[in-house]
Amino acid sequence: MLGETDEDRLSILTKVDLSAEKEAEVITFCRDNEEQLSYRAVINLVRELKGGTSGVSVGSAEFSLSRLEAYRWWYAFRKKHDLKITAKKK
């Protein structure tokens, strides 16, 4: 489900391709909202950062993640940044 190797598991980070600045925004959001953090809120933030509220950024193709890809991204992102934060499924 997540991949057989760490390389497989972390490959989703390349697909999502957030800049270091945007990754820092996600980390700050997670830490600031840790008590009531929901998985859906984190993924929605990523979608907004990738293309605005419509999910499409000017001059680029539509950005989307399947449920499995979103789960894989959350796992890989926490592993990459050694985050011990867990999000509730809401």
C-alpha positions in Angstrom: 0.0 0.0 0.0 2.7 2.5 0.9 5.5 0.9 -1.2 8.1 -1.8 -0.6 11.1 0.4 0.1 11.6 3.8 1.7 12.3 5.2 -1.8 8.9 3.9 -3.0 7.2 5.3 0.1 8.8 8.7 -0.3 8.3 9.0 -4.1 4.9 10.6 -3.6 6.7 13.7 -2.3 8.1 14.2 -5.8 4.7 14.0 -7.3 3.3 16.6 -4.9 6.5 18.6 -5.2 5.9 21.3 -2.5 8.6 23.9 -2.2 10.6 24.1 1.0 8.6 27.3 1.9 5.3 25.5 1.4 6.4 22.5 3.3 7.3 24.8 6.2 3.7 26.2 6.0 2.3 22.7 6.3 4.5 22.0 9.3 3.5 25.2 11.0 -0.2 24.5 10.3 0.2 21.0 11.8 2.0 22.3 14.9 -0.4 25.2 15.4 -3.4 23.0 15.2 -2.0 19.8 16.7 -4.8 19.3 19.3 -7.6 19.3 16.7 -5.7 18.5 13.6 -7.6 16.6 11.0 -6.1 14.6 8.1 -8.6 16.2 5.7 -7.6 19.7 6.8 -3.9 18.9 6.1 -4.7 17.5 2.6 -6.9 20.5 1.8 -4.1 22.8 2.8 -1.8 21.0 0.4 -4.3 21.3 -2.3 -4.6 25.0 -1.7 -0.9 25.5 -1.6 -0.6 23.6 -4.9 -3.1 25.6 -6.8 -5.4 27.9 -4.9 -8.9 27.1 -3.7 -10.0 25.9 -7.1 -7.3 23.2 -7.2 -5.9 24.7 -10.4 -2.9 27.1 -10.6 -2.5 29.5 -13.5 -0.6 27.9 -16.3 -0.5 24.4 -14.9 -2.5 21.3 -15.1 -5.1 20.5 -12.4 -3.6 19.1 -9.2 -5.3 16.2 -7.6 -4.6 13.3 -5.2 -6.5 10.1 -4.8 -7.3 9.0 -1.3 -4.4 6.5 -1.4 -2.0 9.1 -2.7 -3.1 11.6 0.0 -2.5 8.9 2.6 0.9 8.1 1.1 1.9 11.7 1.0 0.9 12.3 4.7 3.0 9.2 5.7 6.0 10.3 3.6 5.8 13.9 4.7 5.8 13.0 8.4 8.7 10.6 7.8 10.7 13.1 5.8 10.3 15.8 8.5 10.3 13.4 11.5 7.0 14.7 12.6 5.3 12.9 15.5 2.0 14.5 14.8 -1.0 12.4 13.9 -4.1 13.7 12.3 -7.5 12.5 13.2 -9.7 11.2 10.4 -12.5 13.7 10.1 
